[in-house]
Amino acid sequence: MKTKHTPGPWNPSVETGFVYSVHHCLIAEVYSGDGHGQQSANARLIAAAPELLEVLIAINDYVSNPIAFSGSADKGEERE
């Protein structure tokens, strides 16, 4: 799947609420009326988006074709 977003990892700045790419490109600026704690949590959540997308794609691939994944967790161990 080809994505159009800035590739991760993304890094949150908990002091400012900014989220930056590894190349220091601004991804997002987070505001919160509830104070610094919520702003920092939201910035961390946004920064995790590329990793969350990878996991969701892997889950979708598994659900779409579980046979292709059978035995991959066993690493060659026989099932009884």
PDB file of N, CA, C and O in Angstrom:
ATOM      1  N   MET A   1       0.847  -1.186   0.000  1.00  0.00           N
ATOM      2  CA  MET A   1       0.000   0.000   0.000  1.00  0.00           C
ATOM      3  C   MET A   1       0.890   1.247   0.000  1.00  0.00           C
ATOM      4  O   MET A   1       1.749   1.405   0.868  1.00  0.00           O
ATOM      5  N   LYS A   2       0.683   2.100  -0.949  1.00  0.00           N
ATOM      6  CA  LYS A   2       1.446   3.346  -1.047  1.00  0.00           C
ATOM      7  C   LYS A   2       0.727   4.421  -0.235  1.00  0.00           C
ATOM      8  O   LYS A   2      -0.457   4.680  -0.451  1.00  0.00           O
ATOM      9  N   THR A   3       1.443   5.042   0.694  1.00  0.00           N
ATOM     10  CA  THR A   3       0.850   6.099   1.505  1.00  0.00           C
ATOM     11  C   THR A   3       1.306   7.457   1.007  1.00  0.00           C
ATOM     12  O   THR A   3       2.346   7.580   0.360  1.00  0.00           O
ATOM     13  N   LYS A   4       0.523   8.467   1.315  1.00  0.00           N
ATOM     14  CA  LYS A   4       0.839   9.824   0.881  1.00  0.00           C
ATOM     15  C   LYS A   4       1.286  10.715   2.037  1.00  0.00           C
ATOM     16  O   LYS A   4       1.632  11.878   1.828  1.00  0.00           O
ATOM     17  N   HIS A   5       1.278  10.169   3.262  1.00  0.00           N
ATOM     18  CA  HIS A   5       1.659  10.998   4.403  1.00  0.00           C
ATOM     19  C   HIS A   5       3.175  11.030   4.584  1.00  0.00           C
ATOM     20  O   HIS A   5       3.896  10.217   4.004  1.00  0.00           O
ATOM     21  N   THR A   6       3.642  11.963   5.382  1.00  0.00           N
ATOM     22  CA  THR A   6       5.059  12.046   5.716  1.00  0.00           C
ATOM     23  C   THR A   6       5.443  10.786   6.473  1.00  0.00           C
ATOM     24  O   THR A   6       4.797  10.446   7.465  1.00  0.00           O
ATOM     25  N   PRO A   7       6.478  10.087   6.029  1.00  0.00           N
ATOM     26  CA  PRO A   7       6.851   8.842   6.707  1.00  0.00           C
ATOM     27  C   PRO A   7       7.316   9.091   8.135  1.00  0.00           C
ATOM     28  O   PRO A   7       7.873  10.140   8.455  1.00  0.00           O
ATOM     29  N   GLY A   8       7.071   8.094   8.984  1.00  0.00           N
ATOM     30  CA  GLY A   8       7.495   8.166  10.376  1.00  0.00           C
ATOM     31  C   GLY A   8       8.951   7.790  10.496  1.00  0.00           C
ATOM     32  O   GLY A   8       9.589   7.470   9.493  1.00  0.00           O
ATOM     33  N   PRO A   9       9.483   7.820  11.678  1.00  0.00           N
ATOM     34  CA  PRO A   9       8.748   8.139  12.895  1.00  0.00           C
ATOM     35  C   PRO A   9       8.503   9.634  13.056  1.00  0.00           C
ATOM     36  O   PRO A   9       9.225  10.478  12.525  1.00  0.00           O
ATOM     37  N   TRP A  10       7.456   9.914  13.809  1.00  0.00           N
ATOM     38  CA  TRP A  10       7.131  11.286  14.163  1.00  0.00           C
ATOM     39  C   TRP A  10       7.449  11.466  15.637  1.00  0.00           C
ATOM     40  O   TRP A  10       7.275  10.546  16.435  1.00  0.00           O
ATOM     41  N   ASN A  11       7.911  12.646  15.990  1.00  0.00           N
ATOM     42  CA  ASN A  11       8.347  12.908  17.365  1.00  0.00           C
ATOM     43  C   ASN A  11       7.552  14.046  17.990  1.00  0.00           C
ATOM     44  O   ASN A  11       7.521  15.154  17.453  1.00  0.00           O
ATOM     45  N   PRO A  12       6.907  13.775  19.128  1.00  0.00           N
ATOM     46  CA  PRO A  12       6.158  14.841  19.793  1.00  0.00           C
ATOM     47  C   PRO A  12       7.076  15.688  20.666  1.00  0.00           C
ATOM     48  O   PRO A  12       8.025  15.178  21.260  1.00  0.00           O
ATOM     49  N   SER A  13       6.793  16.959  20.736  1.00  0.00           N
ATOM     50  CA  SER A  13       7.447  17.834  21.701  1.00  0.00           C
ATOM     51  C   SER A  13       6.408  18.105  22.784  1.00  0.00           C
ATOM     52  O   SER A  13       5.469  18.872  22.571  1.00  0.00           O
ATOM     53  N   VAL A  14       6.575  17.483  23.933  1.00  0.00           N
ATOM     54  CA  VAL A  14       5.578  17.635  24.991  1.00  0.00           C
ATOM     55  C   VAL A  14       5.568  19.046  25.569  1.00  0.00           C
ATOM     56  O   VAL A  14       4.582  19.453  26.184  1.00  0.00           O
ATOM     57  N   GLU A  15       6.653  19.797  25.380  1.00  0.00           N
ATOM     58  CA  GLU A  15       6.697  21.167  25.886  1.00  0.00           C
ATOM     59  C   GLU A  15       5.850  22.113  25.032  1.00  0.00           C
ATOM     60  O   GLU A  15       5.186  23.008  25.555  1.00  0.00           O
ATOM     61  N   THR A  16       5.879  21.904  23.702  1.00  0.00           N
ATOM     62  CA  THR A  16       5.215  22.841  22.797  1.00  0.00           C
ATOM     63  C   THR A  16       3.913  22.314  22.211  1.00  0.00           C
ATOM     64  O   THR A  16       3.071  23.096  21.771  1.00  0.00           O
ATOM     65  N   GLY A  17       3.741  20.996  22.200  1.00  0.00           N
ATOM     66  CA  GLY A  17       2.576  20.406  21.554  1.00  0.00           C
ATOM     67  C   GLY A  17       2.766  20.237  20.058  1.00  0.00           C
ATOM     68  O   GLY A  17       1.814  19.908  19.350  1.00  0.00           O
ATOM     69  N   PHE A  18       3.972  20.454  19.565  1.00  0.00           N
ATOM     70  CA  PHE A  18       4.265  20.257  18.141  1.00  0.00           C
ATOM     71  C   PHE A  18       4.642  18.799  17.916  1.00  0.00           C
ATOM     72  O   PHE A  18       5.176  18.138  18.807  1.00  0.00           O
ATOM     73  N   VAL A  19       4.357  18.307  16.711  1.00  0.00           N
ATOM     74  CA  VAL A  19       4.778  16.973  16.292  1.00  0.00           C
ATOM     75  C   VAL A  19       5.629  17.161  15.040  1.00  0.00           C
ATOM     76  O   VAL A  19       5.194  17.780  14.069  1.00  0.00           O
ATOM     77  N   TYR A  20       6.849  16.619  15.073  1.00  0.00           N
ATOM     78  CA  TYR A  20       7.805  16.792  13.981  1.00  0.00           C
ATOM     79  C   TYR A  20       8.173  15.448  13.359  1.00  0.00           C
ATOM     80  O   TYR A  20       8.139  14.411  14.022  1.00  0.00           O
ATOM     81  N   SER A  21       8.529  15.484  12.064  1.00  0.00           N
ATOM     82  CA  SER A  21       9.098  14.305  11.418  1.00  0.00           C
ATOM     83  C   SER A  21      10.559  14.194  11.835  1.00  0.00           C
ATOM     84  O   SER A  21      11.094  15.081  12.499  1.00  0.00           O
ATOM     85  N   VAL A  22      11.202  13.092  11.438  1.00  0.00           N
ATOM     86  CA  VAL A  22      12.623  12.928  11.771  1.00  0.00           C
ATOM     87  C   VAL A  22      13.482  13.959  11.057  1.00  0.00           C
ATOM     88  O   VAL A  22      14.625  14.193  11.450  1.00  0.00           O
ATOM     89  N   HIS A  23      12.942  14.580  10.008  1.00  0.00           N
ATOM     90  CA  HIS A  23      13.663  15.620   9.281  1.00  0.00           C
ATOM     91  C   HIS A  23      13.266  17.023   9.758  1.00  0.00           C
ATOM     92  O   HIS A  23      13.526  18.016   9.079  1.00  0.00           O
ATOM     93  N   HIS A  24      12.639  17.086  10.925  1.00  0.00           N
ATOM     94  CA  HIS A  24      12.243  18.336  11.577  1.00  0.00           C
ATOM     95  C   HIS A  24      11.180  19.114  10.815  1.00  0.00           C
ATOM     96  O   HIS A  24      11.100  20.338  10.921  1.00  0.00           O
ATOM     97  N   CYS A  25      10.368  18.402  10.051  1.00  0.00           N
ATOM     98  CA  CYS A  25       9.232  19.005   9.350  1.00  0.00           C
ATOM     99  C   CYS A  25       8.037  19.002  10.312  1.00  0.00           C
ATOM    100  O   CYS A  25       7.735  17.979  10.927  1.00  0.00           O
ATOM    101  N   LEU A  26       7.371  20.132  10.438  1.00  0.00           N
ATOM    102  CA  LEU A  26       6.224  20.219  11.336  1.00  0.00           C
ATOM    103  C   LEU A  26       5.062  19.397  10.773  1.00  0.00           C
ATOM    104  O   LEU A  26       4.610  19.638   9.653  1.00  0.00           O
ATOM    105  N   ILE A  27       4.585  18.431  11.551  1.00  0.00           N
ATOM    106  CA  ILE A  27       3.463  17.572  11.166  1.00  0.00           C
ATOM    107  C   ILE A  27       2.163  18.127  11.731  1.00  0.00           C
ATOM    108  O   ILE A  27       1.154  18.199  11.030  1.00  0.00           O
ATOM    109  N   ALA A  28       2.192  18.519  13.004  1.00  0.00           N
ATOM    110  CA  ALA A  28       0.972  18.993  13.654  1.00  0.00           C
ATOM    111  C   ALA A  28       1.313  19.909  14.819  1.00  0.00           C
ATOM    112  O   ALA A  28       2.386  19.823  15.417  1.00  0.00           O
ATOM    113  N   GLU A  29       0.375  20.779  15.119  1.00  0.00           N
ATOM    114  CA  GLU A  29       0.456  21.621  16.308  1.00  0.00           C
ATOM    115  C   GLU A  29      -0.816  21.356  17.098  1.00  0.00           C
ATOM    116  O   GLU A  29      -1.923  21.561  16.598  1.00  0.00           O
ATOM    117  N   VAL A  30      -0.654  20.904  18.324  1.00  0.00           N
ATOM    118  CA  VAL A  30      -1.786  20.465  19.130  1.00  0.00           C
ATOM    119  C   VAL A  30      -2.145  21.539  20.155  1.00  0.00           C
ATOM    120  O   VAL A  30      -1.284  22.054  20.868  1.00  0.00           O
ATOM    121  N   TYR A  31      -3.425  21.860  20.210  1.00  0.00           N
ATOM    122  CA  TYR A  31      -3.953  22.787  21.210  1.00  0.00           C
ATOM    123  C   TYR A  31      -4.944  22.057  22.089  1.00  0.00           C
ATOM    124  O   TYR A  31      -5.616  21.130  21.638  1.00  0.00           O
ATOM    125  N   SER A  32      -5.035  22.464  23.322  1.00  0.00           N
ATOM    126  CA  SER A  32      -6.014  21.868  24.217  1.00  0.00           C
ATOM    127  C   SER A  32      -6.441  22.910  25.238  1.00  0.00           C
ATOM    128  O   SER A  32      -5.612  23.588  25.846  1.00  0.00           O
ATOM    129  N   GLY A  33      -7.725  23.020  25.410  1.00  0.00           N
ATOM    130  CA  GLY A  33      -8.247  23.925  26.415  1.00  0.00           C
ATOM    131  C   GLY A  33      -8.173  23.350  27.815  1.00  0.00           C
ATOM    132  O   GLY A  33      -8.474  24.026  28.799  1.00  0.00           O
ATOM    133  N   ASP A  34      -7.762  22.074  27.890  1.00  0.00           N
ATOM    134  CA  ASP A  34      -7.736  21.377  29.175  1.00  0.00           C
ATOM    135  C   ASP A  34      -6.359  21.390  29.832  1.00  0.00           C
ATOM    136  O   ASP A  34      -6.166  20.758  30.870  1.00  0.00           O
ATOM    137  N   GLY A  35      -5.422  22.087  29.252  1.00  0.00           N
ATOM    138  CA  GLY A  35      -4.114  22.204  29.888  1.00  0.00           C
ATOM    139  C   GLY A  35      -3.034  21.376  29.216  1.00  0.00           C
ATOM    140  O   GLY A  35      -3.269  20.648  28.252  1.00  0.00           O
ATOM    141  N   HIS A  36      -1.844  21.522  29.770  1.00  0.00           N
ATOM    142  CA  HIS A  36      -0.630  20.935  29.203  1.00  0.00           C
ATOM    143  C   HIS A  36      -0.672  19.409  29.158  1.00  0.00           C
ATOM    144  O   HIS A  36      -0.180  18.820  28.196  1.00  0.00           O
ATOM    145  N   GLY A  37      -1.235  18.760  30.152  1.00  0.00           N
ATOM    146  CA  GLY A  37      -1.262  17.294  30.212  1.00  0.00           C
ATOM    147  C   GLY A  37      -2.002  16.681  29.035  1.00  0.00           C
ATOM    148  O   GLY A  37      -1.518  15.733  28.416  1.00  0.00           O
ATOM    149  N   GLN A  38      -3.162  17.215  28.730  1.00  0.00           N
ATOM    150  CA  GLN A  38      -3.946  16.700  27.612  1.00  0.00           C
ATOM    151  C   GLN A  38      -3.268  17.043  26.284  1.00  0.00           C
ATOM    152  O   GLN A  38      -3.277  16.233  25.357  1.00  0.00           O
ATOM    153  N   GLN A  39      -2.692  18.214  26.190  1.00  0.00           N
ATOM    154  CA  GLN A  39      -1.986  18.619  24.976  1.00  0.00           C
ATOM    155  C   GLN A  39      -0.828  17.659  24.700  1.00  0.00           C
ATOM    156  O   GLN A  39      -0.647  17.231  23.560  1.00  0.00           O
ATOM    157  N   SER A  40      -0.050  17.319  25.714  1.00  0.00           N
ATOM    158  CA  SER A  40       1.074  16.394  25.555  1.00  0.00           C
ATOM    159  C   SER A  40       0.593  15.008  25.158  1.00  0.00           C
ATOM    160  O   SER A  40       1.187  14.367  24.291  1.00  0.00           O
ATOM    161  N   ALA A  41      -0.474  14.545  25.785  1.00  0.00           N
ATOM    162  CA  ALA A  41      -1.022  13.221  25.452  1.00  0.00           C
ATOM    163  C   ALA A  41      -1.512  13.183  24.013  1.00  0.00           C
ATOM    164  O   ALA A  41      -1.295  12.193  23.315  1.00  0.00           O
ATOM    165  N   ASN A  42      -2.168  14.239  23.561  1.00  0.00           N
ATOM    166  CA  ASN A  42      -2.641  14.294  22.182  1.00  0.00           C
ATOM    167  C   ASN A  42      -1.481  14.335  21.194  1.00  0.00           C
ATOM    168  O   ASN A  42      -1.548  13.707  20.137  1.00  0.00           O
ATOM    169  N   ALA A  43      -0.430  15.059  21.519  1.00  0.00           N
ATOM    170  CA  ALA A  43       0.751  15.124  20.654  1.00  0.00           C
ATOM    171  C   ALA A  43       1.398  13.743  20.542  1.00  0.00           C
ATOM    172  O   ALA A  43       1.813  13.343  19.454  1.00  0.00           O
ATOM    173  N   ARG A  44       1.485  13.013  21.653  1.00  0.00           N
ATOM    174  CA  ARG A  44       2.054  11.661  21.618  1.00  0.00           C
ATOM    175  C   ARG A  44       1.185  10.719  20.789  1.00  0.00           C
ATOM    176  O   ARG A  44       1.702   9.875  20.057  1.00  0.00           O
ATOM    177  N   LEU A  45      -0.128  10.862  20.902  1.00  0.00           N
ATOM    178  CA  LEU A  45      -1.046  10.027  20.120  1.00  0.00           C
ATOM    179  C   LEU A  45      -0.896  10.297  18.625  1.00  0.00           C
ATOM    180  O   LEU A  45      -0.839   9.357  17.832  1.00  0.00           O
ATOM    181  N   ILE A  46      -0.832  11.559  18.233  1.00  0.00           N
ATOM    182  CA  ILE A  46      -0.647  11.906  16.822  1.00  0.00           C
ATOM    183  C   ILE A  46       0.702  11.382  16.328  1.00  0.00           C
ATOM    184  O   ILE A  46       0.789  10.867  15.213  1.00  0.00           O
ATOM    185  N   ALA A  47       1.742  11.504  17.132  1.00  0.00           N
ATOM    186  CA  ALA A  47       3.075  11.044  16.743  1.00  0.00           C
ATOM    187  C   ALA A  47       3.115   9.527  16.539  1.00  0.00           C
ATOM    188  O   ALA A  47       3.948   9.031  15.780  1.00  0.00           O
ATOM    189  N   ALA A  48       2.243   8.800  17.194  1.00  0.00           N
ATOM    190  CA  ALA A  48       2.198   7.342  17.067  1.00  0.00           C
ATOM    191  C   ALA A  48       1.456   6.884  15.814  1.00  0.00           C
ATOM    192  O   ALA A  48       1.441   5.688  15.523  1.00  0.00           O
ATOM    193  N   ALA A  49       0.843   7.794  15.070  1.00  0.00           N
ATOM    194  CA  ALA A  49       0.006   7.436  13.925  1.00  0.00           C
ATOM    195  C   ALA A  49       0.709   6.547  12.895  1.00  0.00           C
ATOM    196  O   ALA A  49       0.103   5.566  12.461  1.00  0.00           O
ATOM    197  N   PRO A  50       1.943   6.826  12.478  1.00  0.00           N
ATOM    198  CA  PRO A  50       2.572   5.937  11.489  1.00  0.00           C
ATOM    199  C   PRO A  50       2.729   4.498  11.988  1.00  0.00           C
ATOM    200  O   PRO A  50       2.519   3.552  11.229  1.00  0.00           O
ATOM    201  N   GLU A  51       3.095   4.334  13.255  1.00  0.00           N
ATOM    202  CA  GLU A  51       3.235   2.987  13.824  1.00  0.00           C
ATOM    203  C   GLU A  51       1.879   2.305  13.948  1.00  0.00           C
ATOM    204  O   GLU A  51       1.759   1.109  13.683  1.00  0.00           O
ATOM    205  N   LEU A  52       0.866   3.052  14.347  1.00  0.00           N
ATOM    206  CA  LEU A  52      -0.483   2.487  14.447  1.00  0.00           C
ATOM    207  C   LEU A  52      -0.978   2.044  13.074  1.00  0.00           C
ATOM    208  O   LEU A  52      -1.623   1.002  12.953  1.00  0.00           O
ATOM    209  N   LEU A  53      -0.682   2.824  12.049  1.00  0.00           N
ATOM    210  CA  LEU A  53      -1.079   2.455  10.690  1.00  0.00           C
ATOM    211  C   LEU A  53      -0.408   1.145  10.275  1.00  0.00           C
ATOM    212  O   LEU A  53      -1.061   0.282   9.688  1.00  0.00           O
ATOM    213  N   GLU A  54       0.877   0.985  10.569  1.00  0.00           N
ATOM    214  CA  GLU A  54       1.580  -0.269  10.247  1.00  0.00           C
ATOM    215  C   GLU A  54       0.910  -1.465  10.895  1.00  0.00           C
ATOM    216  O   GLU A  54       0.732  -2.500  10.253  1.00  0.00           O
ATOM    217  N   VAL A  55       0.538  -1.335  12.158  1.00  0.00           N
ATOM    218  CA  VAL A  55      -0.115  -2.431  12.876  1.00  0.00           C
ATOM    219  C   VAL A  55      -1.482  -2.727  12.277  1.00  0.00           C
ATOM    220  O   VAL A  55      -1.840  -3.892  12.101  1.00  0.00           O
ATOM    221  N   LEU A  56      -2.245  -1.694  11.962  1.00  0.00           N
ATOM    222  CA  LEU A  56      -3.562  -1.899  11.364  1.00  0.00           C
ATOM    223  C   LEU A  56      -3.462  -2.573   9.993  1.00  0.00           C
ATOM    224  O   LEU A  56      -4.294  -3.417   9.659  1.00  0.00           O
ATOM    225  N   ILE A  57      -2.466  -2.214   9.209  1.00  0.00           N
ATOM    226  CA  ILE A  57      -2.265  -2.867   7.915  1.00  0.00           C
ATOM    227  C   ILE A  57      -1.930  -4.341   8.114  1.00  0.00           C
ATOM    228  O   ILE A  57      -2.449  -5.197   7.398  1.00  0.00           O
ATOM    229  N   ALA A  58      -1.071  -4.642   9.080  1.00  0.00           N
ATOM    230  CA  ALA A  58      -0.717  -6.041   9.366  1.00  0.00           C
ATOM    231  C   ALA A  58      -1.937  -6.831   9.838  1.00  0.00           C
ATOM    232  O   ALA A  58      -2.125  -7.976   9.427  1.00  0.00           O
ATOM    233  N   ILE A  59      -2.764  -6.236  10.693  1.00  0.00           N
ATOM    234  CA  ILE A  59      -3.982  -6.910  11.156  1.00  0.00           C
ATOM    235  C   ILE A  59      -4.920  -7.153   9.979  1.00  0.00           C
ATOM    236  O   ILE A  59      -5.493  -8.235   9.854  1.00  0.00           O
ATOM    237  N   ASN A  60      -5.077  -6.158   9.121  1.00  0.00           N
ATOM    238  CA  ASN A  60      -5.941  -6.312   7.951  1.00  0.00           C
ATOM    239  C   ASN A  60      -5.421  -7.422   7.036  1.00  0.00           C
ATOM    240  O   ASN A  60      -6.201  -8.229   6.530  1.00  0.00           O
ATOM    241  N   ASP A  61      -4.116  -7.462   6.828  1.00  0.00           N
ATOM    242  CA  ASP A  61      -3.532  -8.520   6.002  1.00  0.00           C
ATOM    243  C   ASP A  61      -3.809  -9.887   6.605  1.00  0.00           C
ATOM    244  O   ASP A  61      -4.145 -10.826   5.884  1.00  0.00           O
ATOM    245  N   TYR A  62      -3.674 -10.007   7.912  1.00  0.00           N
ATOM    246  CA  TYR A  62      -3.924 -11.274   8.589  1.00  0.00           C
ATOM    247  C   TYR A  62      -5.392 -11.688   8.471  1.00  0.00           C
ATOM    248  O   TYR A  62      -5.692 -12.833   8.135  1.00  0.00           O
ATOM    249  N   VAL A  63      -6.292 -10.764   8.746  1.00  0.00           N
ATOM    250  CA  VAL A  63      -7.720 -11.066   8.695  1.00  0.00           C
ATOM    251  C   VAL A  63      -8.144 -11.420   7.259  1.00  0.00           C
ATOM    252  O   VAL A  63      -9.011 -12.270   7.051  1.00  0.00           O
ATOM    253  N   SER A  64      -7.534 -10.769   6.294  1.00  0.00           N
ATOM    254  CA  SER A  64      -7.864 -11.023   4.894  1.00  0.00           C
ATOM    255  C   SER A  64      -7.354 -12.380   4.414  1.00  0.00           C
ATOM    256  O   SER A  64      -7.956 -12.985   3.527  1.00  0.00           O
ATOM    257  N   ASN A  65      -6.251 -12.866   4.990  1.00  0.00           N
ATOM    258  CA  ASN A  65      -5.656 -14.114   4.534  1.00  0.00           C
ATOM    259  C   ASN A  65      -4.937 -14.816   5.687  1.00  0.00           C
ATOM    260  O   ASN A  65      -3.707 -14.866   5.692  1.00  0.00           O
ATOM    261  N   PRO A  66      -5.678 -15.365   6.672  1.00  0.00           N
ATOM    262  CA  PRO A  66      -5.031 -15.982   7.830  1.00  0.00           C
ATOM    263  C   PRO A  66      -4.209 -17.222   7.483  1.00  0.00           C
ATOM    264  O   PRO A  66      -3.288 -17.574   8.221  1.00  0.00           O
ATOM    265  N   ILE A  67      -4.524 -17.884   6.381  1.00  0.00           N
ATOM    266  CA  ILE A  67      -3.768 -19.076   5.984  1.00  0.00           C
ATOM    267  C   ILE A  67      -2.303 -18.717   5.717  1.00  0.00           C
ATOM    268  O   ILE A  67      -1.406 -19.490   6.056  1.00  0.00           O
ATOM    269  N   ALA A  68      -2.063 -17.575   5.125  1.00  0.00           N
ATOM    270  CA  ALA A  68      -0.695 -17.147   4.833  1.00  0.00           C
ATOM    271  C   ALA A  68       0.113 -16.944   6.105  1.00  0.00           C
ATOM    272  O   ALA A  68       1.343 -16.998   6.065  1.00  0.00           O
ATOM    273  N   PHE A  69      -0.544 -16.715   7.224  1.00  0.00           N
ATOM    274  CA  PHE A  69       0.144 -16.463   8.487  1.00  0.00           C
ATOM    275  C   PHE A  69       0.193 -17.697   9.381  1.00  0.00           C
ATOM    276  O   PHE A  69       0.850 -17.664  10.422  1.00  0.00           O
ATOM    277  N   SER A  70      -0.485 -18.791   9.007  1.00  0.00           N
ATOM    278  CA  SER A  70      -0.534 -19.965   9.870  1.00  0.00           C
ATOM    279  C   SER A  70       0.868 -20.534  10.043  1.00  0.00           C
ATOM    280  O   SER A  70       1.605 -20.725   9.075  1.00  0.00           O
ATOM    281  N   GLY A  71       1.212 -20.796  11.279  1.00  0.00           N
ATOM    282  CA  GLY A  71       2.514 -21.355  11.596  1.00  0.00           C
ATOM    283  C   GLY A  71       3.623 -20.334  11.725  1.00  0.00           C
ATOM    284  O   GLY A  71       4.708 -20.671  12.201  1.00  0.00           O
ATOM    285  N   SER A  72       3.388 -19.093  11.317  1.00  0.00           N
ATOM    286  CA  SER A  72       4.459 -18.103  11.384  1.00  0.00           C
ATOM    287  C   SER A  72       4.856 -17.793  12.821  1.00  0.00           C
ATOM    288  O   SER A  72       6.013 -17.466  13.088  1.00  0.00           O
ATOM    289  N   ALA A  73       3.909 -17.893  13.745  1.00  0.00           N
ATOM    290  CA  ALA A  73       4.224 -17.627  15.154  1.00  0.00           C
ATOM    291  C   ALA A  73       4.948 -18.806  15.788  1.00  0.00           C
ATOM    292  O   ALA A  73       5.652 -18.641  16.785  1.00  0.00           O
ATOM    293  N   ASP A  74       4.780 -20.004  15.211  1.00  0.00           N
ATOM    294  CA  ASP A  74       5.393 -21.199  15.782  1.00  0.00           C
ATOM    295  C   ASP A  74       6.857 -21.344  15.425  1.00  0.00           C
ATOM    296  O   ASP A  74       7.586 -22.054  16.118  1.00  0.00           O
ATOM    297  N   LYS A  75       7.308 -20.696  14.369  1.00  0.00           N
ATOM    298  CA  LYS A  75       8.702 -20.757  13.923  1.00  0.00           C
ATOM    299  C   LYS A  75       9.172 -22.199  13.773  1.00  0.00           C
ATOM    300  O   LYS A  75      10.246 -22.559  14.256  1.00  0.00           O
ATOM    301  N   GLY A  76       8.368 -23.021  13.105  1.00  0.00           N
ATOM    302  CA  GLY A  76       8.795 -24.378  12.800  1.00  0.00           C
ATOM    303  C   GLY A  76       8.405 -25.428  13.812  1.00  0.00           C
ATOM    304  O   GLY A  76       8.642 -26.612  13.572  1.00  0.00           O
ATOM    305  N   GLU A  77       7.814 -25.049  14.940  1.00  0.00           N
ATOM    306  CA  GLU A  77       7.396 -26.032  15.930  1.00  0.00           C
ATOM    307  C   GLU A  77       6.168 -26.772  15.422  1.00  0.00           C
ATOM    308  O   GLU A  77       5.294 -26.182  14.787  1.00  0.00           O
ATOM    309  N   GLU A  78       6.108 -28.077  15.708  1.00  0.00           N
ATOM    310  CA  GLU A  78       4.970 -28.880  15.290  1.00  0.00           C
ATOM    311  C   GLU A  78       3.793 -28.646  16.231  1.00  0.00           C
ATOM    312  O   GLU A  78       3.967 -28.462  17.435  1.00  0.00           O
ATOM    313  N   ARG A  79       2.600 -28.655  15.661  1.00  0.00           N
ATOM    314  CA  ARG A  79       1.384 -28.551  16.462  1.00  0.00           C
ATOM    315  C   ARG A  79       0.875 -29.927  16.788  1.00  0.00           C
ATOM    316  O   ARG A  79       1.022 -30.853  15.991  1.00  0.00           O
ATOM    317  N   GLU A  80       0.280 -30.071  17.945  1.00  0.00           N
ATOM    318  CA  GLU A  80      -0.302 -31.355  18.346  1.00  0.00           C
ATOM    319  C   GLU A  80      -1.754 -31.421  18.017  1.00  0.00           C
ATOM    320  O   GLU A  80      -2.403 -32.432  18.286  1.00  0.00           O
TER     321      GLU A  80
END
